[in-house]
Structure formats: structure tokens, C-alpha cells
Amino acid sequence: MFVVTLKFSANTARASALMEGHNAWIKQGFDDGVFLLAGSLLPRAGGAVLAHNTTRTDLEMRLQQDPFVAEGVVSAEIFEIAPGRTDDRLAFLRG
């Protein structure tokens, strides 16, 4: 399982022009069964994604397809988590 932070860079002025492509990229992640959650980092610091059913290498490639990442609007950082304990509602995340 992975937590990805997408933190705004100095190039945030391009965000509005790239928003449609970024939202399509997020939708594709959900459609592919990789993204479990996507949302904003508050206050206005960027975004975050919870991902599973993927490898780090595949996730890195997927991130390069995000227009925000490709155009330098955000910088992506990946944190890999090996779930040790989960609420029963998240049992599907246990490896």
C-alpha cells in the first residue's frame, strides 16, 4: 500500500490549465482499481493519494502521467506502508 503526497511547487500558476487532465488522471486511477482515496492537503498545500494493487515501479510510472507532475505543478513523494494492523473494514489491505 502506498501514500503519495503531491505538494505544490513554485509552478502552481499552471494548475488551472492542467486541472482537467489531472482530474482525468485521478479518475483513471480509480477506474483501474489502484486509487482508494484522493484528496487535498490542507491548507492548500497540494494533494494526496492512497494507492494499492500496484508496485512501486508501476506507481512511479503512473505518477509521471499526471499532468501536474509532468509539468512541475507538484512534486510527488511516495511512502510505502506494510499494514500490520487494520480495522476490519480495511482487511483487504493486509498482505
N, C-alpha and C positions, 0 to 999 in steps of 0.2 A: 504494500500500500504506500502511496506517496502523497505528500502535501507539497504543493507548488505555490510559491509566492511570486507574484508578478508586481514588482514595485516600480512606480513611475520613475522615469529618468528625466533629464533636462528637456527631452523632446516631446513633452506632453501636448504641445500645440497641435500635433498631428493626430491626436486621439480621435477627435470628432470625425475627421475624414476617413479614418480606418475602422470606425465603430461597427459598421455593417458587416465587414469581413471578419472582425473579431467575434461578433455575435454568432456568425455562421460557423466559425471555428469551434466555439463553445458548443453549439447545437450538435455538430458532428461528433464531438467527444462523448456527448450523452447518447446519441444515436448508436455509436459504436460500442456502448456499454463500458466505456473506460472512465468517464467522469461520474462521480457520485454527488458532487456538490461544487458549485461555483458561486462566488460572491465577491463583494467589495471588502477591501481592507479599510477600516475606518480609523481616523477621518481622512478620506480622500487620499489614501496612500497607494492605491493600486487594487489588486485583486488576489484571490486565492482559489485553488482548485484542489479537490480531493479526488485522487485517481486510484484505480485498481485494475486488475485483469490486464496488466501490461508489464513490460520490462522497462528498466531504466533507459536502455538504449532506445526503445520504441517511443517512450515518453519524451526523451530529448528530441527525437526527430519530429514528433507531433508538435512540440513547443516551437520548433523552428518554422512551422507552417502558420503559426498565429501571426497575423499582420502586425499586431502590437510588438511582438518580439522581433520579427523580421525588420521592422522599421525603427527599432530602438526607442519605442514609446515606453516600454517596460523592460526591466531586466528580470529574468526568471531564475529562481533558486529552487532546487528540488531537495526535499527531505524524505528519505525512505524510512518507513516505520515497519517493524516486525511486530504486529499486535500480539501481546502476551495475555491481556485480559480485555474482554469486551462485554458490553451489555448484551443480553441475549438478542436484542434487535439487530445487532451488528455481527452476529455469529458467522455470517457468510464471509467476513473479512479474515477470520482465523485461518492460518496456513497450515 
